[in-house]
Amino acid sequence: MRHLFFFILLSNFWNFNAQKQYPFSGELTYKIERVDVNDSSKSMQLIFAKDSLLKVVNFTSEKGKQELIKHLRLNKSYLLLETPLQNFAIKTNEHLVKDTAVNYTFKKQRGHKKIAGMRANMLKVKLKSVQNELTFLYLKKVPAKYANIYSDFPGLPVLFYVSTPDGLFRYTLQAFKKVNPPLELFMIPKDYKKVTFEEFADEFSKLYESKE
């Protein structure tokens, strides 16, 4: 009985440590592809992480560059927008978005796949707006929050799908780097004006009306 007790205790210890996740600092690079129709446009996403800080940079051939900075612990975020007349840091309502089973459900699936040179676990995911189940991949030792989506997943999504009014998009991890980005990367630049979305709409209109 004593041997059985120590065996169970040791098993629980290894299971706990195998599933433990740690804060992440580094860079993630994703390729973005539209999969519901043929689309030749190219898109990429870069995510810089420093513990509880995120900077998400999207590059598209149609819209150019879009940047978001976010404090994960405080749940505050700003969209950085450059215009010819004034640069803005627009406070977003991301904290109001409910990333829960209201929009999707998931279950773990046996099996592994290599992605960006790393072993990833599999999930079966049912998006509310998509008819069929989809296979996602994740890294179980990195918290999901660093992908800025699917925050209740058991690990960082490294192959996943996002359904939007513009279509269904697949995100595939291309590079994973553990580095320590400079703190300045996550700060609002001095030449950007902090505004709410309502203030931005009002000021943007006034700026361009004065130029006409």
CORQUIFEN-V195491 format. One record per residue. N is the residue number from 1. RES is the residue in three letters. BURIAL is b if it has 16 or more other C-alpha atoms within 10 Angstrom, else e. Layout:
# CORQUIFEN-V195491
<<N:RES:BURIAL> <N:RES:BURIAL>>
This chain:
# CORQUIFEN-V195491
<<1:MET:e> <2:ARG:e> <3:HIS:e> <4:LEU:e> <5:PHE:e> <6:PHE:e> <7:PHE:e> <8:ILE:e> <9:LEU:e> <10:LEU:e> <11:SER:e> <12:ASN:e> <13:PHE:e> <14:TRP:e> <15:ASN:e> <16:PHE:e> <17:ASN:e> <18:ALA:e> <19:GLN:e> <20:LYS:e> <21:GLN:b> <22:TYR:e> <23:PRO:e> <24:PHE:b> <25:SER:b> <26:GLY:b> <27:GLU:b> <28:LEU:b> <29:THR:b> <30:TYR:b> <31:LYS:b> <32:ILE:b> <33:GLU:b> <34:ARG:b> <35:VAL:e> <36:ASP:e> <37:VAL:e> <38:ASN:e> <39:ASP:e> <40:SER:e> <41:SER:e> <42:LYS:e> <43:SER:b> <44:MET:b> <45:GLN:b> <46:LEU:b> <47:ILE:b> <48:PHE:b> <49:ALA:b> <50:LYS:b> <51:ASP:b> <52:SER:b> <53:LEU:b> <54:LEU:b> <55:LYS:b> <56:VAL:b> <57:VAL:b> <58:ASN:b> <59:PHE:b> <60:THR:e> <61:SER:e> <62:GLU:e> <63:LYS:e> <64:GLY:e> <65:LYS:b> <66:GLN:e> <67:GLU:b> <68:LEU:b> <69:ILE:b> <70:LYS:b> <71:HIS:b> <72:LEU:b> <73:ARG:e> <74:LEU:e> <75:ASN:e> <76:LYS:e> <77:SER:b> <78:TYR:b> <79:LEU:b> <80:LEU:b> <81:LEU:b> <82:GLU:e> <83:THR:e> <84:PRO:e> <85:LEU:e> <86:GLN:e> <87:ASN:b> <88:PHE:b> <89:ALA:b> <90:ILE:b> <91:LYS:b> <92:THR:b> <93:ASN:e> <94:GLU:e> <95:HIS:e> <96:LEU:e> <97:VAL:e> <98:LYS:e> <99:ASP:e> <100:THR:e> <101:ALA:e> <102:VAL:e> <103:ASN:e> <104:TYR:e> <105:THR:e> <106:PHE:b> <107:LYS:e> <108:LYS:e> <109:GLN:e> <110:ARG:e> <111:GLY:e> <112:HIS:e> <113:LYS:e> <114:LYS:e> <115:ILE:b> <116:ALA:e> <117:GLY:e> <118:MET:e> <119:ARG:e> <120:ALA:b> <121:ASN:b> <122:MET:b> <123:LEU:b> <124:LYS:b> <125:VAL:b> <126:LYS:b> <127:LEU:b> <128:LYS:e> <129:SER:e> <130:VAL:e> <131:GLN:e> <132:ASN:e> <133:GLU:e> <134:LEU:e> <135:THR:b> <136:PHE:b> <137:LEU:b> <138:TYR:b> <139:LEU:b> <140:LYS:b> <141:LYS:b> <142:VAL:b> <143:PRO:b> <144:ALA:b> <145:LYS:b> <146:TYR:b> <147:ALA:b> <148:ASN:b> <149:ILE:e> <150:TYR:b> <151:SER:b> <152:ASP:e> <153:PHE:b> <154:PRO:b> <155:GLY:b> <156:LEU:b> <157:PRO:b> <158:VAL:b> <159:LEU:b> <160:PHE:b> <161:TYR:b> <162:VAL:b> <163:SER:e> <164:THR:e> <165:PRO:e> <166:ASP:e> <167:GLY:e> <168:LEU:b> <169:PHE:b> <170:ARG:b> <171:TYR:b> <172:THR:b> <173:LEU:b> <174:GLN:b> <175:ALA:b> <176:PHE:b> <177:LYS:e> <178:LYS:e> <179:VAL:e> <180:ASN:e> <181:PRO:e> <182:PRO:e> <183:LEU:e> <184:GLU:e> <185:LEU:e> <186:PHE:b> <187:MET:e> <188:ILE:b> <189:PRO:e> <190:LYS:e> <191:ASP:e> <192:TYR:e> <193:LYS:e> <194:LYS:b> <195:VAL:b> <196:THR:e> <197:PHE:b> <198:GLU:e> <199:GLU:e> <200:PHE:b> <201:ALA:e> <202:ASP:e> <203:GLU:e> <204:PHE:e> <205:SER:e> <206:LYS:e> <207:LEU:e> <208:TYR:e> <209:GLU:e> <210:SER:e> <211:LYS:e> <212:GLU:e>>
